[in-house]
């Protein structure tokens, strides 16, 4: 029997973290960002969190964290989202509004088009990934992970197109080209089976 691959360290959280980062031109700034979490294990329990920046470069009421577990939401923003490449150093992170969500559901499939729909009162946010590619697995070492201190074994599905819609209105921008683990994908992807292991 083959030797197992063992990641020594502490599992900080595990779950899903699909995201969408949109630009109006490939060499321009991000104009809309969404990072969605479905967490099954963490120091703060389980939960769903959507960090949505409709105005990434501003401190604005349009930048909202939807959640069903606020301690988990604040932990993910402080320790993870604030370190993600598209989010790092953004003014949006300094003045986020935390808002309780009512429900989360998925639509579609992971072969063609997939959506996460978050409902909070009279607000409906729909994240949609389309033109999905072939799934691939990889594990980033701590020095290559966003935090600089975690192993990150993951399953990614890249996509050609993605949209963020709030109450039916599409936010501006489109995904930009991106490379990870030798795969040419975009700045919008499905990230499943994602585990952050503190080295």
C-alpha positions in Angstrom: 0.0 0.0 0.0 1.3 3.5 -0.9 2.4 5.8 1.9 -0.3 8.4 2.8 0.3 12.1 2.2 0.1 13.7 5.7 -0.2 17.4 6.3 1.2 18.0 9.8 -0.4 20.9 11.6 -3.7 22.2 12.8 -6.8 22.2 10.6 -8.2 25.7 11.0 -11.2 25.3 8.7 -12.5 23.2 5.9 -15.3 23.6 3.4 -15.9 25.5 0.1 -14.7 28.9 -1.0 -15.8 29.7 -4.5 -15.1 33.3 -5.6 -15.6 35.9 -8.3 -13.3 38.8 -8.9 -14.3 41.1 -11.8 -12.4 43.7 -13.8 -13.6 46.0 -16.6 -10.2 45.5 -18.4 -7.5 42.9 -17.7 -4.9 45.4 -16.6 -7.3 47.4 -14.5 -8.5 47.3 -10.9 -11.1 44.9 -9.6 -14.5 46.6 -9.7 -16.6 43.9 -7.9 -15.6 41.0 -5.6 -17.4 38.1 -4.0 -15.9 35.4 -1.8 -18.4 32.8 -0.6 -17.8 30.3 2.2 -19.6 27.1 3.1 -17.7 26.0 6.2 -18.2 22.6 7.7 -15.5 22.8 10.4 -13.8 25.7 12.1 -13.0 27.1 15.6 -16.3 29.0 15.3 -18.4 26.1 14.1 -20.2 25.7 10.8 -21.8 28.4 8.6 -22.2 30.3 5.4 -20.6 33.6 4.7 -20.6 35.9 1.6 -18.2 38.8 1.5 -19.4 41.1 -1.2 -17.6 44.3 -2.3 -19.6 46.3 -4.8 -17.2 49.2 -4.3 -13.8 47.6 -3.5 -11.8 50.8 -3.6 -14.1 52.7 -1.2 -15.4 52.5 2.3 -19.1 52.1 1.4 -22.4 50.7 2.7 -22.3 48.6 -0.5 -19.6 46.4 1.0 -21.4 43.8 3.0 -20.7 40.5 4.8 -23.8 38.2 4.7 -23.6 35.4 7.3 -25.5 32.9 9.5 -22.6 32.9 12.0 -21.1 36.3 12.8 -18.0 35.0 14.8 -17.1 32.8 11.9 -17.7 35.6 9.4 -15.4 38.0 11.3 -12.7 35.3 11.6 -12.8 34.5 7.9 -12.5 38.2 6.9 -9.7 39.0 9.4 -7.6 35.9 8.9 -8.3 34.9 5.3 -10.1 37.3 3.0 -7.9 40.2 4.0 -5.0 38.1 2.8 -6.5 37.1 -0.6 -4.7 38.6 -3.5 -7.7 40.5 -5.0 -8.7 41.8 -1.5 -5.5 42.6 0.2 -5.2 46.2 1.3 -8.6 47.3 -0.1 -10.4 50.2 1.6 -13.6 48.1 1.4 -12.3 45.8 4.2 -12.0 48.6 6.7 -15.8 49.4 6.8 -17.7 46.2 6.1 -21.4 45.9 7.2 -22.3 42.6 8.8 -25.8 41.4 7.9 -27.6 38.2 8.9 -28.6 36.1 5.9 -31.9 34.2 5.7 -31.1 31.4 3.3 -28.5 29.9 0.9 -29.2 27.6 -2.0 -27.3 26.3 -5.1 -28.6 25.9 -8.6 -27.1 24.2 -11.7 -24.3 21.7 -11.7 -20.5 21.7 -11.7 -20.2 20.6 -15.3 -21.6 23.6 -17.1 -23.2 26.4 -15.0 -23.3 26.7 -11.2 -24.9 29.3 -8.9 -24.9 30.2 -5.2 -27.9 32.3 -4.2 -27.9 34.2 -0.9 -31.1 35.8 0.5 -31.0 38.4 3.3 -34.3 40.2 3.8 -35.2 42.0 0.5 -31.7 41.4 -0.9 -30.9 38.5 -3.2 -27.4 38.0 -4.4 -26.7 35.5 -7.2 -23.2 34.3 -8.0 -23.0 32.4 -11.2 -20.0 30.6 -12.8 -20.3 29.3 -16.4 -18.1 27.7 -19.0 -16.7 25.5 -16.4 -13.5 23.6 -17.0 -12.1 20.3 -15.9 -11.7 19.9 -12.1 -8.2 19.6 -10.7 -6.6 19.0 -7.3 -3.5 20.6 -5.8 -2.0 21.5 -2.5 -0.2 24.8 -1.9 2.6 24.8 0.7 2.5 27.5 3.4 4.9 29.9 1.6 2.7 29.9 -1.5 -0.7 30.2 0.3 -2.5 33.5 0.8 -1.8 33.6 4.6 1.8 32.4 4.3 1.3 29.9 7.1 -1.2 27.3 5.8 -1.1 24.2 3.7 -4.1 24.4 1.3 -5.2 21.2 -0.4 -8.0 22.1 -2.7 -10.2 21.0 -5.6 -10.7 23.9 -8.1 -12.9 24.2 -11.2 -12.0 27.1 -13.4 -14.5 29.0 -15.6 -14.6 31.3 -18.6 -17.4 33.6 -17.4 -18.9 34.6 -14.1 -21.4 37.2 -12.9 -22.5 38.8 -9.6 -26.2 39.9 -9.6 -27.8 41.9 -6.8 -31.6 41.9 -7.0 -31.4 41.0 -10.6 -28.9 43.7 -11.6 -25.5 42.6 -12.8 -22.4 44.2 -11.3 -19.8 45.5 -13.8 -16.8 43.6 -14.9 -15.7 40.2 -16.1 -13.1 37.6 -14.8 -9.5 38.3 -15.7 -7.0 35.6 -16.8 -5.2 33.8 -13.9 -2.8 30.9 -13.5 -2.7 28.5 -10.5 -0.9 25.2 -10.0 0.0 25.1 -13.7 -3.6 25.6 -14.9 -4.8 28.7 -16.9 -8.1 29.7 -15.3 -9.6 33.0 -14.4 -10.2 35.2 -11.4 -13.5 33.4 -10.9 -13.5 29.8 -9.8 -15.2 27.1 -7.8 -13.1 26.0 -4.9 -14.4 22.8 -3.3 -13.0 20.5 -0.7 -10.7 23.3 0.5 -8.9 22.8 3.8 -6.6 25.3 5.6 -4.0 23.5 7.7 -1.8 25.8 9.9 1.8 24.6 9.7 
